[in-house]
Amino acid sequence: MDYSAIKARGSDLVLHDIQNFNLGNTLDCGQSFRWKMLAENRYYGIAHSRELSLSLEDENLILHDVTPYEFEKIWRGYFDLSRDYGELFTRFRGDNTLAHALDFAPGIRVLRQEPFEALCSFIISQNNNITRIKGIIARLCAAFGEHLGGEAYAFPTPQALAAATEQQLRDIGLGYRTAYITAAAQEVLSGKLDLNPLYIMPPKQAGERLCAVHGIGKKVAACVLLYGFARVDFIPEDVWVKRIMAQLYPAGFPQELAPWGGIAQQTLFHYARNCEGAVEKT
């Protein structure tokens, strides 16, 4: 994004002429669980221990009560604003299936989330639905996260979750995932699981390292790498994506798009789940 397109308006920052960014499709598509809609094209959420309200007005993205420093430190990267999604979506439209998916669900960006939050969030997502995941994570943050004021809480640190008792975690509704969250927190806290190398580790090695953590399989590992480490070449294969690949890409996903396969799958995932007839559900 051109820096000249960012202007201050009182305590807000306005990003003029924002292209290829649909707030609803991006924030409600199952990749992050701490955003809620306040009104049409206005959302509130918490990421990287910061609260944010943002809105989209006539292709102007408005970040409310945000300083230029905070924007550069957190939100530019979080919303992947330095990536040229226009050029990327033009590539995608060379594929007929993706062209249909983009027409149905335009403007989905892949968020760059805090790695430990992504790790825990997608452990919680196993055999779960989005509404319930959001509820569990909200309770987890309220019980163990730093209080940011009002009803806002940061995502808990590894220290806080490693110190939590089994009963405390079960009371939040984690169920059998309790042991998995404890194991992940303890491994990160002890240094056994060093998250930083996962940004650059070869794909096979990165996936295997996460799968060595108790309770993490290939799908969760791919989600963590995609959403927590911006590894956009990872394609998490849940039941919906398996249907997409089997029915819409029987010869395999186009190799020329593989470097951005994780971004493509997010649009395809939203399309398959919400567009009647996009895929057979049996």
Residue pairs with C-beta under 8 A, 6 or more apart in sequence:
1 15
1 18
1 76
1 81
1 82
5 15
5 16
5 17
6 13
6 14
6 15
6 16
6 68
6 71
7 13
7 14
7 16
8 14
8 68
9 62
11 64
11 65
11 66
12 62
12 63
12 64
12 65
12 66
13 62
13 63
13 66
13 67
13 68
13 71
14 60
14 61
14 62
14 63
15 60
15 61
15 62
15 63
15 81
16 59
16 60
17 59
17 60
18 56
18 59
18 60
18 61
19 59
19 85
19 86
20 85
20 86
20 89
20 106
20 107
20 109
21 56
21 61
21 79
21 85
21 107
21 109
22 105
22 106
22 107
22 108
23 41
23 42
23 43
23 54
23 55
23 56
24 37
24 41
25 105
25 106
25 107
25 108
25 270
26 79
26 107
26 108
26 109
26 111
27 35
27 37
27 43
27 45
28 35
28 37
29 105
29 108
29 266
29 269
29 270
30 130
30 269
30 270
30 273
31 110
31 111
31 113
31 227
31 266
32 45
32 47
32 111
32 113
32 121
32 227
33 121
33 125
33 130
33 133
33 134
33 137
34 45
34 46
34 47
34 134
34 137
34 138
34 141
34 155
35 43
35 44
35 45
36 43
36 44
36 45
37 43
38 44
38 53
39 55
41 55
41 56
41 57
42 53
42 54
42 55
42 56
43 53
43 54
43 55
44 51
44 52
44 53
45 51
45 52
46 52
46 141
46 148
46 152
46 153
46 154
46 155
47 74
47 78
47 111
47 113
47 114
47 117
48 74
48 78
48 114
49 146
49 148
49 154
49 155
50 70
50 74
50 148
51 148
51 149
51 152
52 63
52 64
52 66
52 75
53 63
53 64
53 65
54 61
54 62
54 63
54 64
55 61
55 62
55 64
56 62
63 71
63 75
66 75
75 81
76 82
77 112
78 111
78 112
78 113
79 109
79 111
79 112
80 109
80 110
80 111
80 112
80 230
83 109
85 107
85 109
88 260
88 263
89 102
89 106
91 257
91 260
92 98
92 99
92 102
92 257
92 260
92 264
92 267
93 99
93 102
95 254
95 257
97 248
97 249
97 268
98 257
98 264
98 267
98 268
100 271
100 278
101 267
101 268
101 270
101 271
101 275
101 278
102 267
104 270
104 271
104 274
104 275
104 278
105 267
105 270
105 271
105 274
105 275
108 263
108 266
108 267
108 270
109 263
110 226
110 227
110 230
110 232
110 262
110 263
110 266
111 227
112 227
112 230
113 121
113 227
113 228
114 155
114 228
115 195
115 198
115 224
115 228
115 229
116 155
116 157
116 158
116 188
116 195
116 228
117 155
117 228
118 223
118 224
118 227
118 228
118 229
119 184
119 188
119 195
119 210
119 224
119 228
120 140
120 155
120 156
120 161
120 181
120 184
120 185
121 133
121 137
121 227
122 220
122 223
122 224
122 227
123 177
123 180
123 181
123 184
123 215
123 216
123 220
124 133
124 136
124 137
124 140
124 174
124 177
124 181
125 133
125 220
125 223
126 177
126 180
126 215
126 220
128 136
132 173
135 173
136 172
136 173
136 174
137 155
139 172
139 173
140 155
140 156
140 161
140 172
140 174
141 153
141 154
141 155
141 156
142 151
142 153
143 156
143 164
143 168
143 172
144 156
144 160
144 161
144 164
145 153
145 154
145 155
145 156
145 160
146 153
146 154
146 157
147 153
148 154
158 185
158 186
158 188
158 189
159 185
159 189
161 169
161 181
161 182
161 184
161 185
162 182
162 185
162 186
162 189
164 182
166 178
166 179
166 182
169 178
169 181
169 182
170 178
174 181
177 215
179 214
179 215
180 213
180 214
180 215
180 216
183 213
183 214
183 215
184 193
184 213
184 214
184 215
184 216
186 192
187 193
187 213
188 195
193 209
193 213
198 206
198 209
198 210
198 225
198 229
198 231
199 229
199 230
199 231
201 209
203 231
203 233
203 234
206 221
206 225
206 229
206 231
207 218
207 221
207 222
207 225
207 234
210 216
210 220
210 221
210 224
210 225
211 217
211 218
211 221
216 224
218 237
219 236
219 237
219 238
220 236
222 234
222 235
222 236
222 237
222 262
223 236
225 231
225 234
226 232
226 234
226 235
226 236
226 262
231 262
232 259
232 260
232 261
232 262
232 263
233 258
233 259
233 260
233 261
233 262
234 261
234 262
235 241
235 253
235 261
235 262
235 264
235 265
236 262
236 265
237 245
238 269
240 269
240 272
240 273
240 279
241 265
241 268
241 269
241 272
243 272
243 279
243 280
243 281
244 265
244 268
244 269
244 272
244 279
245 252
245 253
247 279
247 280
248 268
248 279
253 261
253 264
257 264
271 278
272 278
272 279
